[in-house]
């Protein structure tokens, strides 16, 4: 199935296009960087999708906007994306 193929692609490569596809379809992601844990989800988001650091929420109108504008560990998410450690993808 296509969905399973895209999940595998994300797990192997951390593809941003796969991330967009999967989050848009209701999947959620937990990841860490520099000892801090983050969570990306559409569930209970103030807008379309949010990224949480503990109880602090950054909410965006699209997954693309989140990728381009979210701040993670005091850096833009896009700039530190290669360094993140995927904890759980469900």
C-alpha positions in Angstrom: 0.0 0.0 0.0 1.1 3.5 -0.7 0.7 4.7 2.9 3.0 1.9 4.2 5.6 2.8 1.5 5.5 6.5 2.6 5.8 5.5 6.3 8.9 3.4 5.4 10.3 6.3 3.4 9.9 8.6 6.4 11.5 6.1 8.8 14.5 5.6 6.6 15.1 9.1 5.3 13.2 11.6 7.5 11.8 12.9 4.2 9.9 16.2 4.7 7.5 15.4 1.9 6.6 12.1 3.6 6.2 14.0 6.9 3.8 16.4 5.3 1.8 13.6 3.7 1.6 11.6 7.0 0.8 14.5 9.3 -1.9 15.7 6.9 -3.5 12.2 7.2 -3.5 12.3 11.0 -0.2 10.7 12.0 1.7 12.2 14.9 5.5 12.5 15.6 7.5 12.6 18.7 11.1 13.6 18.4 14.0 14.9 20.4 17.0 17.1 20.0 19.6 18.3 22.5 17.7 16.6 25.3 14.4 18.3 24.6 11.3 16.4 23.5 8.8 17.7 20.9 5.5 16.4 19.6 3.8 17.3 16.2 0.1 16.7 15.9 -3.1 18.0 14.4 -5.1 16.8 17.5 -6.3 19.7 19.7 -4.2 22.1 17.7 -5.2 25.8 17.9 -4.9 26.0 14.1 -4.4 23.1 11.7 -1.2 21.6 13.2 0.9 22.2 16.2 4.3 21.4 17.6 4.5 21.1 21.4 7.5 21.5 23.7 6.1 20.3 27.0 3.0 22.5 27.4 4.2 25.2 25.0 2.4 25.1 21.7 3.3 26.7 18.3 0.3 26.4 16.0 0.3 26.7 12.2 -2.2 26.8 9.3 -0.3 24.0 7.4 2.4 21.4 7.9 4.5 23.3 5.4 4.2 26.5 7.5 5.1 24.5 10.6 8.3 23.1 8.9 9.3 26.6 7.7 8.5 28.6 10.8 8.6 26.4 14.0 11.4 27.1 16.4 12.9 24.0 18.0 15.8 24.2 20.5 16.1 27.9 19.7 16.6 27.2 16.0 14.3 27.0 13.0 13.0 23.4 12.6 14.1 23.2 9.0 17.7 24.1 9.9 18.0 21.4 12.6 15.9 18.7 10.9 18.8 16.4 10.0 19.9 16.3 13.7 16.6 15.3 15.2 16.1 11.8 16.7 12.7 10.3 15.9 11.3 8.8 19.1 7.8 7.6 18.0 5.8 7.9 14.9 2.2 6.9 15.2 
